[in-house]
Amino acid sequence: MSTSQDLQKSRSDSTGEIRKKVAVSNFGFFSLVALVVASMIGSGVFTTSGFALGDLGDSRLVLAVWCIGGIVALCGAIGYGALAARLPGSGGEYLYLSKSMHPAVGFLAGWISLVAGFTVPMSLAAKTFATYALSGWSNGPWQVEIVATVAICIAAIANSISSKAGAWMQNSMVAGKLLLLLLFLGWALMAPADRWHTNTLPMEKWPVEGYMVILAMAGSLVWVSLSYTGFNAAIYVAGEAPMAERWVPKSMIWATLVVTVFYIFLNYIFLHGAAAEKISGQPEVALIAALELQGRGLESLIRFIVCLATLTSVWSIAIAGPRVYSQMAADRLMPAWLMTRGNEPRLAICVQAILAIVVVWFASLRDMLGYLGMTLSMCAALTVACVLLPNQDAESERKPVSIIAKVASTIYVLTTLGLIVLAASNRRYEMLAMVATVVVGIVLMLVWKQFYPSKGIASTDSKSV
């Protein structure tokens, strides 16, 4: 009888703890979904299709690339979800690779996250925000960079003050963004039939032919994959989410499905709302299509949506990125002053903002798109591959990975690695930049190990916060 009472009391205490954690948590289920949506719907979807159409020459191929990208991203979300259920802590790729492979591999993943996972995407989103905000208003020198810098500073300051307020603000902006996107889709689809363009070319007029079509699609898919990379954003705050092993995987899957549907409809409008010669190779493809379909009214709406979308992307990175650096600092793989003090990782947020501002002033949009797509895909493939490895963490041995997760992870890893190999032949400079990022990370790791030989890199028992 006492055993039954003890068990009931234990369950009651456990339920009470969960409810208490839900009450105080800054990242409930909706906040996790909002974080993923904000991370995904940023700058890429509003800029990529113009470049892809210039490479492929046919809107059908571009839409096919977006559909493939959504399927691959969903497989990745399932794989990351399996890892989040196994290791429900903050730290992202760094945590998973440190636990599943080796802390040295985790260090490299953390370094790639610092540079390509958060710093460059934050700069890209901020610069796209500034480009669209100033479009038609001013084209003076440095004005885009100045506005982008201000956007980064505002996001950093707000999230340094309170992550709870920052999460609430982000949830509100994401909800508004989705409603405005629905308004845009409805308004655009009401355009007269004579304003739509097929933008398809006969096969003999394609800029590429035969097997080169596959290579060109692979190169465009690397760009498109950048627009889907935020599907894993919830893992970076999993340690602050209640019932993380359940809510984090579900939030990534649902958010990825919602975003994929939006992407396909949006890109149909972007690719058919204006003649190919007007949008091919243009970064402002969304504005051009909106103007052609419904005039200044729809153009102003999409400009506002892009500004809101890219601003929430900057905001989400200011939330997620610093928590990875704080986790690495806690594991003594980064300077201790990056650790969270109080409730917010303020110094890590500050460092993230400074690095992003530097990139804003020294890199173009197109350069950042190509580099990010390849580098982040490589890191994500390596992370999802951990699902297929034997579980090394004793605490999670009772959480077997499902067959669905293994199949999805295999599809994601093989597809992503294949894309990188195919795209490397056409994008040598981006490939070199990716290799250089890894090499610099290895050098920094060796230097850190030389000066701090007992601090974590050689150890395999790194603990999550």
N, C-alpha and C positions, 0 to 999 in steps of 0.2 A: 504494500500500500504506500509505504513511504517512498519507494522507488518511483511509483507512478506520480506521486505528488511532486517529487524532485524534478522529474522530467517535465511536468506541466509548468512548474515554476521556472525551469530553465528556458522553456519555449516562450513563456511570458516575458522573461527578462530579455531574451533575444529579440522578440517582437518590439519590446519597448525601446531597445537600443536602435533598431532599424528606424522606428518612427522618429526617435530623437535625431538620428543622423539625417533623415529626410527633412526634418524641420529646419535644421541649421545649415544644410548643404546649399551651396551656391549653384550646384549643377544637378538639378533633377532631370527627369527624362526629356521634358520639353526643351530645357536649356541645352542638353546634349545634342538633340536633333537640330536646334537652332545653331549651335556651334558648328556642326558639320555642314549645314546648308550655307552658313555664312562663309565657311572656308572654301566651299566648292564654287558657289556662284560669286565669283569675283571678277577679275578682268578678262580671263581667257575666253569665255563664251562670247564676249562682245568684240573681240579683236582677232580671234584665230581664223575664222572662216574666210576672211578676205585673203589671208596668206595661203590657206589651203586651196582655195579656188585658183589662185595664181599658179600653184604648183600642179594641180590636177586638171584644171580646165573644164570640169564637169561637176555640176551641183549634186548629181546623183552619187558620185564617188565621195564627195565631201559629207553628205548625209549618211552614207554607209559607214564612213569613218567614225562619225559621232555615235551611231548605233553600236558599233563594235566597241568603242571606248566605254559606253555605258555597261555593256555586258562584262567587259574585263574589270571595270571598277566594282561591279557588284560581286564578282568572284573575289576580288581583293578585300572587299568589306566583310565577306563571310570568313575569309582567312584571318583577318585582323580580329574579327569577333571571337574566333576560337582562341586566339592568343590572349585577348582581354578576359575571357572567361577563365583561362588557365592562370593568368597573372594579373589580377585586377588592381594594378597600381599605376601611379603616374610615371612618366619617363619615356613612353612611346617606344620607338625602335631601339633606343639605347637600352631600355630595360629588357625587352624581349631578346635581343641579340646577346646581351651580357649573360642572361640566365640560360639561354638555349644553346649558345655556341661558346663564346669566351668573352670576358670583359674587354679584351683588346679590340675585338670586333665591335662590341658595344660602344667603345670610345670613338671608333671611326664613324659609326652611325650617328653618334651625338655631334661630332664635328660636322658631318654632312648636313645634319639638321640645322646646326647653327648657321651655316653658310647658305645652303640650297633649300633647306626645308622651311626656313622662316625668314631669314634676312632678305634674300632676293625676292621671294614672293611678296613680302611686305612692301618692298620697294616697287615692284611691278604693280601691285594693286594701288598704291599711293600715287604712282605716276599716271596710271590710267585714270584714276579719279581726277587728278589735276587736268589731264588732257581733255577729258569730256567736260569738266566744269568750266574751262576757259574757252572751249570750242565756240567760235563765232563771236567771242567777246574780245579776246586779246591774243596776240601772237608774239609778244615781246620776249626778248632773251631772258632766260632764267626764271620766267614767271611760273612755268610748269613745275620746275624744281622747288621753287619757294612754296607754292601751294601744297605740293606733295610733302614737303618737310613739315609744314604746319599740321597736316592731317595725321602724320605719324606722331608728332608731339602731343596732340590732343588725345589720341588713343592711349598713348603711354601714360600720360598724366592721370586720365580718368581711371584706368585699371590699377594704377599705383595707389590711388586713394582708397578704392574699395572694389574688390572683384565681385561682390554681391551686386553692387550698383551697376558695375560694368556688365555683368551677365543679364541683369534686368533690362538695361539699355539695349544690349544686343538682341535680346528676344523681341523687344518692341520693333527694332529696325528690321529684323528678319521677317516678322509677320507683315509689316508694312510693305516690304520688298516683294513678297510673294503675292500679296493682293494687287500691287501695282503691275506686276508681271502678267497676272490674269487680265487686268484691264488692258494692257498693251496688246496681248494676244487677241482679245476680242475686237478691239478697235482696228488692228491691222488686218484681220481676216475679213472685215467688212469693206475693205477697199474694192473699187470696181475691178472687174476681170481684166480690163485692158491695161491695168497698171502692173500686172504680174508678168514675170519673164521666166522662160523655161531654163535658160542658162545651161543647156546641155549641148554638147558638140558631137558631131559624127566621129566615129572612131578614127577615121583617117586624119582628122584634124586635131586630135589630142596632142598636147605638147609632149606627152610620153606615150610609149606603146609597148605592147608585149609584156615581158616580165618587168620592164621598167615601171609599169603601172603599180605593181605590187610594192616596189621599192619606194615610189613616190607616196603611195598610201601609207606605208610604214613611217615615212618621214612626217607626214601630216598627222598620223596617229600619235606620234611623240608629242607634237604640239597639243593635240586634243587631250591627251592624257593629263596634261598640266591642268586643264579645267576640271578634271575629275580627282586630282590628287588629294583634295581635302576630305575625301570620304573617310579617312581614318582620324579625323581631328579629335574625336571624343576620347581616344586613348590617352591623350596628353593630360587630361584632367581626371582620369579614372580613379585616382587615389582620393579625390575629393567628391566622388559621386556615391550616393547610397545604392546598395545592391548593384554594384558596378558590373559584376559578372553576368548580370541579366540585362541591365539597361544599356550598357555601352554597346554590346553587339547589336541589339535591336535598333538602337538609335542610328547606327551607321548604315544598316540595311535599309531601313525606312527612308532615311534622308537620301541615300543614293538612288533609290527608286524614284522618289519625287523629283529630284534634280535631273535625272536622266530624261524623264518625260518633258520637263520644261526645256531642256537643252534641244531636244529633237524639234519641238514646235518652234522655238525661237530661231533656230538655224534654218528651218524651212522658210521662215519669213525673211531672214537676212539674205539668204541665197537666191530668193525668187522675187524679192521686192524691188530690185534694181537691176539694170543691165549688167552683164558680167564685166564689161570694160570699165564700169564705174566703181565696182567694189573689189575687183581683182587686185590683190596685193595691198589693200588699204586697211589700216588699223581701225578706222572709224566706220566699219561696215554696218554697224547697227544704226548709226545716225543717218547714213546715206540711204539705207533701205526705208527707214521710217519717213524720211523727207519725201522720197519718191512715191510712197504709198498714200500717205494722208496729209502731207504738208507739214507746216511748222508746228502744229499742235502735237502730232504724234512724235515729231523729232524732239520737242521739248520734254515730252513725257519720258522717252527712252533715255534722254540725257540725264534726267533726274534719277531714273532707275539705276543707270550705270553708276552714277555718283554714289547713290545709296548702297548699291551692291559692293562696290569696291571699298567704300568706307567701312562696311561691316566686315569685309575680308581683312582689312588692316586691323580692325578691332579684335577679330578672332585670333589673329596671330599674336597680338599683344597679350592675349589671355593664355594661349597654349604654349608658345615658344619658351618663355622664361621658366616655365615649370620643368622643362627638360633640363635646362642648365642648372636649375636649383637641385634637381635630383642627382645630376652628375657631381655637383659640388658636395652634396651630402655623402656621396660614395667616394669622395676625395679624388675625383678625376678631373675636377676643375677647381679654380681658386675658391676657398671657403667663403669669401665675401659674397659669392653669388647665391648662397643658401638663403632660403626664406627666413626673414626676420619678422615676427609677428604673424599677420594673416596674409600678407602679400609679398611676393619675391621682387621687391622694388628695385634693387640694384640690377637684377637680371633683366627686368623690364627696361631699365635705362640703357643697359648695354645693347639690348636688342634694337632699341630705337636708334641709337647712335650708329650702329653698323648699317641699318637700313637706310638712314639718311646719307651715309657715304656712298652707298650703291646708287641711290637716286641721282646723285650728281655726276656719276661716271659711267652709266650704262644705258643703252637704248632699249626700247620695248622689245624689238625683234631679237636682239642678242639674248635678252633675259628669257624669252619664251623657249628658244631652242635649247639653251643650257639647262634650264629647269626641267623640261620634259624628260631629257635623257638622264640627268643625275638623280632626280627623285624616283624615276621608274626603277633604276638600278638598286637604290637603297630599299625601296618597297618590296621588290622581288626577293631580295635577300632576307628581308624580315618575314614575309609570308612563308618562305621556305622553312622557317622554324616550325611551322605546323606539322611538317612531314618528318621532323626529327624526333627521336625519343625524348620524352619529357625528363628534364634534368632536375626539376624543382620538386623536392620531397613533399612540400605542402600541397601540391596540386596533382599528385598522382591519382587521386580519386576522380579526376575530371577528364575522362577520355575524350579524344577528338572524334567527332562524328565522321561517317563516310562522306557525307555531303561537303563538310568543311575540307576534307582531304582532296576530294575531286576538284572543288572550286579553287583551292590553293594551287593545285598542280596546273590547272588551266591558266591561272594568273601568272605563275612563275614562268612557265614555258612561253606564253604569249609575250610577256614583258621582255624576257631575255631575247627572244627572237626579234622583237621590234628594235631593240637596242643594236643588235648585230646588223640588221638590215639598214637602219637609219644611219649607222656610223659611216657607211660608204658614201652617203650624200652629205653628211654633216660632220666633216672632219674637225672643224674648229670647236664645235660643241663637244665632240668626243675628247679632244685634247684638254678642254677646260674641265671636263668631268674627271679625267685621269689626273690632272694637276691638282684638283681638289682632294682626291684620295691621297696622292703623294704628300701633299702638305700636311694632311691629317696624320699620316704615318710618321712624318718627321716630328710633328708636335708631340705625338704619343711617345716617341723614343726620348725626346728631350725631357718630357714630364717624368717618365720612368727613371731617367738618369738622375734627376734632381730629387725625385720623391720615390725611391725604389720600393718603399713599403706601402705605398698608398694605392691599392686597389687594382691596378691594371693587371698585375700578375695573379691577383686573387680571383677566385670563382665564387665567393660567397657574398657578393655585393647585394645589399638589402635595399628594398624600396622604402620610400618614406610612407 
